[in-house]
Amino acid sequence: QVQLVESGGGSVQAGGSLRLSCAASINSVSRNAMGWYRQAPGKQRELVATITSGGLTNYVDSVKGRFTISRDNAKNTVYLQMNSLKPEDTAVYYCTYRTFWPKSEYWGQGTQVTVSS
């Protein structure tokens, strides 16, 4: 079982920054992807950004140029640097960990990000 521990959420004003962290307790070194989803009130969960163990990144269009995902493979930790935050970014952010062989998927408990105007 993989355990994901998230931190870094909080409340900021529009234009501010936050840095989310997610540490994964992993007992496998198979290829994987880690990332962040978010879910705003009344909306479905949305993929924000992903990064593979090889460093390939992907972002939803609405955060490109503002958010940066990175990871420290030695620490099994993924980060999401969020700059120029907007009220529309307000959501619960969830960390994910996925492997492809064997197939598996794990989710963190979520951390609240609130951006005020």
N, C-alpha and C positions, 0 to 999 in steps of 0.2 A: 504494500500500500504506500502511495506517495502522499505526503502531507505538505500542504502549501500554507505558508504563513505570510500574510500581507501586512504592510504598514505604509504610512506616509500620507494617508488621507487627511482631509481637514477642510477648513473653510477659508476662502480667499476672496478678495475683490477682483472684479474683471480686470484683466491685464496682468494679473499676478501669476505665480508659478508654484507648482508642487512637484515633488518627486516621489513616485510610488515604488515600493520594493516588494518583491515576493521571493522568499527563500523556499526551495523545494528540498525535502528530505528524499533523496533518490538512492536506490541501491542497484541501479543499472546505468550503463554508459552507452546504451543503444541510441541511435539517432532519434532526435526528438525536436519538438517545437514548444516554445513557451510564449505566452501572450496575455493580452488583456482584453476583456469584454467589459461593456458597461450597460447598465439598464437604468434609464430615467423613469421617473414616475409615470405610469400609464402607458409605457412603451415597451416594446420587445427588446430583449437583450441584443446588443450590437457588437460586432467585432471591431475593436479599436486598432490593435496592432499585434503582429506576431513576429517572432524571430526564431530561426532554426538553430540547432546546435552548430551549424556551419556558418552562421552569421547572416543568412538571408532574411531581409526584413520586408514587411508588408504593412500598409496603413490604410485605414478608411480615408476617403477623400477629404472629409471634413476636418481632419487633424493634420494633414500633410503640411509640413513647414512649421508646425507649432509643437508637435509631440515627437519625441525620439525614444525608441525602444532600444535597449541594450541588454547585454547579459554578461555575467562572469561565470564561465563554465566551471572554473575551479571551485567556486562557492555555490554552484547550482542556484544562482540568483538572477532574476530578471528585473529590470528597472524600466520605469516609464517616466521620462522627464516631460512635464507638461508646462509649456510656456504660453504666454498670451492667452490665458484662459478666458473663456466666455461663459456667460450664464447657461448657454446651451450645453456646456460640458458637464453640468451638474448631473450626477448619477452615482449609483453604486458601481464600483469598479471591481471586477473579478479577475483573478489570476488563473491561468490554465496551464496545464502541462499535458502534452500528448506524445505518445510513441507510436511508431508505425509497424514494428515487428518485434514482439507481438503488439497488436493494437491495444491501446489503453488511453484513457482520458481522465483527468482529475481536475477538480475545481477548488479554488479557495473559498473562504467564507464571505468575501466581499469587504470593501472599505469605502466609506462614504466620501465623496468629493462634492463640495458645495461652492459655487461661484456666484457671488452677489454682484449686482450692477451698481 
